[in-house]
């Protein structure tokens, strides 16, 4: 007489159980992989690109700031009636 026991689970069910049982191992590994490839490498390359671009941006900023200061001084001068009168007398 043969003993009848519980039926063994099918292959897909056994695979699912195995995957779920090992999830504390593969989930953190997957997360580390995603952070490294999907986040860290692009961020480091963008940081390098911005570092190389910085001198040109600072130069443009300095030129823009000097132009702004010059125009602001000219605007303040034009608001002064004495300056406008001097320019009118000079013929400008």
Secondary structure, 3 states (H helix, E strand, C coil): CCCCCCCCCCHHHHHHHHHHHCHHHHHHHHHHHHHHHHHHHHHHHHHHHHHHHHHHHHHHHHHHHHHHHHHHHHHHHHHCHHHHHHHHHHCC
